[in-house]
Amino acid sequence: MKKFDTSLYFITDSTGFGEEEFLRRVEAALSGGVTMLQLREKNRSTKEYIELAGKVHKLTSAFDVPLIIDDRVDVALAAEAEGVHVGADDMPVSMARKLLGNEKIVGATAKTVPWALDVYHQGADYLGVGAIYPTTTKVKTMLTSTDTLRDICNAVPIPVNAIGGLNRENIGILAGIPIAGICAVSAIMKAEDPKTAAEELKARASELGLI
């Protein structure tokens, strides 16, 4: 399996942006030190999703950052992305792994220890756990306590990332929890300067010993 670094995991949100501005923001975030990028498009047609994924993949490849496609294994395969991330209502991890093979990255969402252990045994390479804080994205979320996050980190031998409303000002709540990294959406995507936002979030996480 390809090596990867989840320390600053950026999840995109194209809502409200034209394609040119969206791609500019993605490139800026990459130049700011994003180590992994998930393209999340819930409302595009398959054709549109594949086309956008191809454009984003050119950017991520230039920075040697893995591109992860949210939910859609078919889009991941068509765009030759490095992997896919599946949630509770998406394709089972075991099936995604079977379709993608062992060289691709398969990430999964988990909100409890039993859930985390289940997707780990199905073949997940990393976990996203949250939401730690309420989010402004359109994705339905259930808040996850930091105690549960800690328990999940201690229960599985794969990287665990915290997700959900995280930004430079509030990630101190995660100090002392053995996460592998921070997932960010709005903190980078909606920032006036995504490059600076990524740099500052990464620096703060490092300062706290989170990455």
N, C-alpha and C positions, 0 to 999 in steps of 0.2 A: 504494500500500500504506500502511496505517496506520502512523504513527510509533510506536516502542516503545522502552523502556529496560530492558535486561536486567541492570542493575547489582546488584539484589538479587532474584533469581529464586527464588521459594518454591514447592516441590513438596509437595503435601499427602500425608498418610498417615492415613487415618481408623481404622486398626487400633487397637482397644481403646477407642475413643471412641463414645459415643452421638451421635446426630445433633446434638442441642442443644449439647453440649460441643465437638463438632467445629466447628460453625459459629461458636461463640464464639471458638475459637482462631484460626480463619481471619480473623475480623474483627479480633482483637487484632493478628495479624501484619500485616494491612493498615494498621492505625493506627500500627504501628511503622516503616513506610516501605518495605514490600515494593513493588517496581516492576513485577513480573510474577508471575502465579500460575498454576501448572499443577495441574489436578485430575487425580490419578492414582488410578483405581479399577479394579483388575485382576479383582476377584471379584464385582462387582455385576451384576445383570441389566441389560439395555439400558434397561428402564423405570426401574429404580432409579437408574441412572447419569444418565439425562436429568433425572429429578426433582431429584437432588442438584445437578446442574450448574446448573439453573435457580435454585436457592436461593443457590448460591455466586456466580452471575453477578450477582444483585442486590447482593451485598456488594461485589464487585470494581468494579461500575459506579459505586457510590457513592463509591469512592476513585479513579475514573478509571484503574483498573489493568486491563490486558488479561487476559482469562481464556483460558488455553490448555488444551485437553483432551488428555490423554495417549492416543495410539493411535487413538481412535475418531472418525473423520471424521463418521459418522452422528450421534453424540452432539453433536459440535461444531456441526453444522448445526441440529439440533433445538433446542439450547439457545441458538442465535445467539451462540455464543462468538466471541472475536476470532481464534481460531486453533487449531491442532492441533500436537502434537509426535509424531513417529514415530521408532521405533527400528529396529534391524536386522531384526527379525522382523515388523515391522508393514507397513502399506501403503507402497509406494514413494513417495518424495517427489513425483515427477512426477505420479503418479496423484492424490495428495492435493491438489496444486496445481490440477490440472485440475478436480477436484470442487469445491474451495473458491473458485477464482478468484483474481485477483491482489490483491484488497483484503484478504484474510485473511492471517494470519501462519502460516507453516509452518516449524516448527523440526525439527531432526534430530539424532540421535546420531551421533557419529563418533569413531573410536578410532585412526585412522591418517591420514596425509596423503592417500593415494589415495582413501580412503573420504570424507574431507572434501571433496575436490575433486569427487568424483562427486555427492554430494548437493547441493553448491553449484550445480553445472551443471544439476541436476534442478529447481532452483528454491527451495532452502532459504533462509530469511531469517536464520537464526542457527543456531549449533551448540552442543550440549552435549557436552563432552569429559571423559571419566573412565572409571572411578572413580580419583580421585587417592589416596584412602585407602579401606580396606575400609568397607563400609556396613552398617548394621543393618536396612535395608529388605529386603523379600522379593524385590526385583528382582535377577536374576542379573547380576553385574558382573565385569568383567575390569579389573585395575588398569592405569592408563595413566601413563607417566612424565611428569615435568614437561618433559623435553626434547621429547617427542612433542607435548605441549600447546603448547609454544612454536613448534614447527615448523608445527603446524596454524594457529596464530594468524597466522603469517607467510605462509602459503600461500593463505589465502582472504580476500576483502575484506569479509566479513560478520562480525557480532559472534560471538565465541567465548566461551562460559562454561565455567568449571571446575565439575565436579560430583563428589561422592563422598566422604562422611564429613567434609565441611568444617565447621569451626566457628571461633569467634573465636580460640581458642588455637593452631590449627594452620595458618591460612591464610598465615602468613608464608612458607611454602615457595613460594608463588606470586609473591613479590615480584620485580619486574623482567620478568615475563612479560606481554605485551600483551593480556591477556584483557579482555573487555567487562564481566564481572561474575562473581558467585559464585552458584551454585545451592545451596540448602540445603533439607534435609528435616528430619531429626531435631533439628538444632541449634535449630530454631524450633518445630517441631511438638510435640516432647516436652519443651520447656522449661517450667519452672514458670510463667513469665510470657512468653508468645510475643511480646508487644509489646516488652518490654525486650530480649529475645533478638534480635529483628530490628534494633532500634536499635543495640545494641552490636556486632552483626556488621557492620552497614553502616558504623558509625563506624570500626571496626578496618580494614575493607577500604579505606576512604577514607584513613586514616592511612598505610597501606602503599602508597598510590598505585595500587591495583588497580581502583578505580572513580572 
